[in-house]
Amino acid sequence: MRSQRLASRSYGVYHMAWVRGGNLGRMIIGGSLLAAGCTQQAWYEGFQASERQKCETLLSQSAMQQCIDQVNNLSYSQYQREREGLIKNSR
């Protein structure tokens, strides 16, 4: 009985930390968007940060590094040029 309570309690602590961590990440990204006036660049940087966090969950160090390199591959200025080109071509 006592071990079940302890197991349940530790699960609750880990679950709360995980939930808080996820909310904290969302709050940081959301806050940075608001602080930057919701600019496209702030959105893009928040998106990149979120994608890098996903990369960190990969088990293999090489897979993690490859994922991070892919996320960091496109700078905001490159993204903006490609985006503007797509908008022009769609008209």
C-alpha positions, 0 to 999 in steps of 0.5 A: 500500500505504501509503495503504491502511494509512493509510486503514485506520488512520484508519478505525479511529481514527474507528470507535473514537471513534464507538464510545467516544462511543456507549458514553460516552453509554450510560454517562452515562445508565446512571450517572445512572440508578444515581446517582439510584436508578433513579428514573422522573425519572432515566429520563425525563431520560436518555431526553430526553438520548438523543433530543436526541442523535438530533436533533443528527444531523439535517442541517437546522438548522431540523429539528434545532431542531424536533426538540429543541423537540419533545423538550423540550416535555413536562416530567417533571411533565407526563409524570408526570400523563399517565402516571398518567392513563393508568394510572388509565384502563387499570384 
